[in-house]
Amino acid sequence: MVLSLVNELMDEYKKNSKRSSGTAGGKRFSYDVFFPRKSLSTIHKIDDLIAEAYGFDEKSNLFLKTYDMEFRTDE
C-alpha cells in the first residue's frame, strides 16, 4: 500500500510538472518545476497511513495534514 502511494505521488508530480530553462554562467540548463498542490489528495492518503502507523488521534492527524500547507499549496 505504501509503495503504491509513493509511486502514485511520484507519477502525479511528474505528470503535473512544468519544464523550465534558464542560463547561468553562460550555460543553458533546464529543470522541472513541481506543483504539490495538484497532488494533495495523494499526500493526504500518505498522511493517513503515517497517522495510523503511529497511532495518532484525529487531532494529530489533522495537524500532520495542515503542518506544511505553504509547501503543499503554494505555487
C-alpha positions in Angstrom: 0.0 0.0 0.0 2.7 2.5 1.0 4.8 1.8 -2.1 1.9 2.1 -4.4 1.0 5.5 -2.9 4.6 6.7 -3.2 4.6 5.6 -6.9 1.3 7.4 -7.4 2.6 10.6 -5.9 5.8 10.5 -8.0 3.8 9.8 -11.1 1.5 12.8 -10.3 4.5 15.0 -9.6 5.9 14.1 -13.0 2.6 14.4 -14.8 1.9 17.9 -13.3 5.4 19.3 -13.5 6.4 22.0 -15.9 9.8 22.1 -17.7 11.6 25.4 -17.4 15.0 26.6 -18.5 17.5 29.3 -17.7 21.0 30.5 -18.2 23.7 30.7 -15.6 27.4 31.3 -16.1 26.8 31.5 -19.8 25.4 27.9 -19.8 21.9 26.9 -20.5 20.1 24.5 -18.2 16.6 23.1 -17.8 14.7 21.9 -14.7 11.3 20.6 -13.7 9.0 22.7 -11.5 6.7 20.7 -9.3 3.2 21.7 -8.0 2.4 19.6 -4.9 -1.0 21.3 -4.6 -2.1 19.2 -7.6 -1.3 16.0 -5.6 -2.8 17.0 -2.3 -5.3 14.1 -2.1 -2.5 11.6 -2.5 -0.4 13.4 0.0 -3.3 13.2 2.5 -3.6 9.5 1.9 0.0 9.1 2.9 -0.6 11.3 5.9 -3.4 8.9 6.9 -1.1 5.9 6.7 1.5 7.7 8.8 -1.1 8.6 11.4 -2.3 5.0 11.5 1.2 3.7 11.8 2.0 6.0 14.8 -1.4 5.7 16.4 -2.3 9.4 16.0 -5.7 10.5 17.0 -7.8 12.6 14.6 -6.5 15.9 16.0 -2.8 14.8 15.5 -3.7 13.6 12.0 -5.2 16.9 11.2 -2.1 18.7 12.4 0.0 16.4 10.2 -2.1 17.3 7.2 -2.0 21.0 7.8 1.5 21.4 9.2 3.3 22.4 6.0 0.4 23.8 3.9 2.7 26.5 2.4 4.7 23.8 0.6 1.6 21.7 -0.2 -0.5 24.5 -1.6 1.7 27.4 -2.9 2.9 27.5 -6.4 
